[in-house]
Amino acid sequence: MATTTAAPKAKIPGGSFLLQERPTSEVFTPEDFDEQHRLIAQTADDFATNEVLPVADRLEHKDWALTRELLKKTADLGLTSVDIPEEYGGAEMDKVSSCILADHMAKYAGFAVSWGGHTGIGTLPIVFFGTEAQKKKYLPRLANGEMIGAYALSEASAGSDALNCRARAQLSPDGKHYVLNGEKMWITNAGFADLFTVFAKVDGEKFTAFLVERTFPGFAIGAEEHKMGIRGSSTCPLILNDCHVPVENLLGEIGKGHVIAFNILNIGRYKLGAMCVGGARTSLDNAISYAKQRKAFGKSIAEFGLIQEKLADMATEIFVGESIVYRTVGMMDVALGEVDKAGANALGEVRKAIEEYAVECSVLKVWGSEMLDHVVDEMVQIYGGYGFVEEYPAERAYRDARVNRIFEGTNEINRLIITGWLLKRAMTGQLPLLPAIKKLMDEVLAGPSLGDGLEGPLAAERTLVANAKKLALFAAGAASQKYMQALVDQQEIMGALADMIMEVYAMESAVLRAQKMLERNGEAASGLAVAMAQVYLAHGMEKIEAAGRKVIAAIAEGDMLRTQMAILRRLGKHEPVNTVALRRQIANRVIESGKYVTA
């Protein structure tokens, strides 16, 4: 059954976090989970703990029969059909539920990738772009685990530049088939999947998607790749040698494959962000357990300040990761709730509602994957020498995490998407970014005063977030004045602006979540959340200031450089907090609990 989110209620424009303040009532957080959300989380958690982790070593050795057996079990529990409409045998859950599953299935990355590849990019192209006949033929079988799905976009010479693919499709003389030739690379689930969404160019020009079954003539699977990490997932090339695909298996429109590719990757990004949060939480729990039992100099290493600092930072980053993931999908669910499911263009409106949050999805992907890399790196350090040994969990988590910065569009590509998407919306008037930049520029040039601080709960923290937004807008405005339309060609500057934008979203999401907990539960019950928000703000502000300096130094010189750097320092001015004491508070609480907690 579908679930519905309790909050927020107001539809929020994508990217508007950079320009507008939001009340806590409009922000969805994990504390807003209803009973069914918590049941879904527990079901996924139990399955990953009891069914997947005990057989992880067998999966590492590529036991694909076992992978299929586990996928069938997830199907029997309703965990493979989260985004499939009920009329085709699916559960049709909200996006919060979908992310909860991705989050809690991520205890072992190898299987999580197999499951995610099937339920997400392996199935959603048909959900959103399939004909009625295609949906009836394939979705029930994908929902019940009879068929396993995969997504074949990348090629050896066309990874990030997917539209430059060499695979070709030609209509057969009798008009009954498209004949596909070419090769696809790095295809998740390829070793055991039954149905592939394959992209090729019709007549060598028109980028188009096709539904290709494993048994079609001319279709073959290459050898398994020997990967650094996620060894428990299958990754193979596909070989198309006069592969005959029935014309009724053309997906979407000829020449419109890019619409399918980019929309599906967009969805994959927010789910990947959720998986990174789940993987980080598992790594922290393992690190806490090890630190408590490992003795050195007569006491457990969990009592040492520098180890506590690491545990506190790991917990803080997970708190922030949860905040941005569930804030984003909460907004999506509100937007999707306004779609008329019975309307003639319902699926188009659904795609549009998700695409509205393209920048947030890219933030989740980039921020989440880099957060997870930091968490697993610290986990290895806490384990010390044992962190480098295969029989301990740190080594595999470290290897498995690395691919997330490549998956679903590299982090470099996604950084360009973040800044480019916002600039594009600003130029078209969809987002009032340019007026906001002009207003700020007028404000900073008028004199030293930039307004009073905010009042109420977490006033200092909210003021810091407001200043972070001004820093990002100022840097974006200065760069836009320098390069105008050519800014998109300045990738280093675009990337630095993306870093500032990401940190604004992360900082604000953490503060809003802590504020919401404070308003609901009072100061005593919310102290840990507030401490984590404060620690993260100190870190985030440092990153924003560094990225801002990089931008200004790249676009100005002489008196202009000195003037703009003075403005940057003025906007970033703030009182430091005692992060040593705050980290000790956070670490003591998670060590006492033996796991990640927020209260």
LINVEN-V103377 format. One record per pair of residues at least 4 apart in sequence whose C-alpha atoms are under 6 Angstrom apart, sorted by the first residue. I is the first residue (numbers start at 0). J is the second residue. If there is no record, write none. Layout:
# LINVEN-V103377
i/j
I/J
I/J
This chain:
# LINVEN-V103377
i/j
0/90
1/91
1/92
2/92
2/93
6/27
7/24
7/25
7/26
7/27
10/333
10/334
13/355
13/356
15/19
17/468
23/511
23/515
26/326
27/326
27/329
28/325
28/326
32/36
40/44
40/99
41/45
43/100
43/103
43/104
44/103
45/49
46/50
47/51
47/104
48/52
57/62
58/62
58/231
59/230
59/231
61/231
71/144
73/78
74/78
74/79
74/143
74/144
79/118
79/142
80/89
80/90
80/142
81/90
81/91
81/92
81/97
82/91
83/89
83/91
84/89
84/91
85/89
85/90
85/91
87/138
87/139
88/139
89/142
92/96
94/328
95/328
98/102
98/270
98/273
100/104
101/273
101/274
102/273
102/274
102/277
103/277
104/111
105/111
105/274
105/277
105/278
106/278
106/281
108/112
109/229
109/231
109/232
111/115
112/116
113/188
113/232
115/119
116/120
116/121
117/121
117/147
117/148
117/149
118/122
119/123
120/150
121/148
121/149
121/150
124/128
125/129
127/346
128/251
129/133
129/134
129/250
134/138
138/142
140/145
140/146
141/146
141/147
146/193
147/192
147/193
148/192
148/194
148/195
149/188
149/195
150/195
150/196
151/186
151/196
151/197
152/198
153/157
153/158
153/183
153/184
154/158
154/183
154/184
155/184
157/161
157/163
157/164
166/180
166/181
166/199
167/179
167/180
167/199
167/200
167/201
167/203
168/177
168/178
168/179
168/199
168/200
168/201
169/177
169/178
169/201
169/202
170/174
170/176
170/177
171/176
171/177
175/245
175/246
176/243
176/244
176/245
176/246
177/243
177/244
178/241
178/242
178/243
179/239
179/241
179/242
180/239
180/240
180/241
181/239
182/237
182/238
182/239
183/236
183/237
184/236
185/234
185/235
185/236
186/234
186/235
187/233
187/234
188/192
188/233
189/234
189/235
190/233
193/212
193/213
194/211
194/212
195/210
195/211
196/209
196/210
197/208
197/209
198/207
198/208
199/206
199/207
200/204
200/205
200/206
200/207
201/205
205/254
206/254
206/256
207/253
207/254
207/255
207/256
208/250
208/256
209/248
209/249
209/250
210/248
216/242
216/243
217/239
217/240
217/241
217/242
218/239
218/242
219/238
220/237
221/235
221/236
221/237
222/235
223/234
223/235
224/234
224/235
228/398
228/399
229/399
257/261
264/407
267/271
268/360
268/364
269/360
269/363
272/363
272/364
272/367
275/367
275/368
275/371
276/320
279/371
284/594
286/290
286/378
289/293
290/300
290/301
291/299
291/301
293/299
294/298
294/299
294/300
307/311
307/586
308/582
310/586
311/582
311/585
311/586
313/374
315/531
316/320
319/509
322/326
322/508
322/509
323/508
325/329
332/336
334/352
335/352
340/345
358/417
361/413
362/366
362/501
363/367
364/368
365/410
366/370
368/403
368/404
372/400
375/397
379/386
379/393
382/386
386/393
386/394
387/394
389/394
395/399
404/409
404/410
405/409
414/494
414/497
415/419
416/420
417/497
418/493
418/497
419/423
424/429
424/430
425/430
425/431
425/432
436/472
436/476
452/462
453/458
453/462
454/458
464/507
466/570
469/473
471/499
472/476
474/547
479/483
482/486
490/494
492/550
495/546
499/543
502/506
502/539
503/507
504/508
506/536
509/532
510/514
510/532
513/528
513/529
516/520
516/525
517/521
517/522
517/525
520/524
522/526
527/598
528/597
530/581
534/578
535/539
536/540
543/547
548/552
551/555
555/559
555/560
556/560
560/564
568/572
578/582
582/586
583/587
586/590
587/591
589/593
589/594
589/595
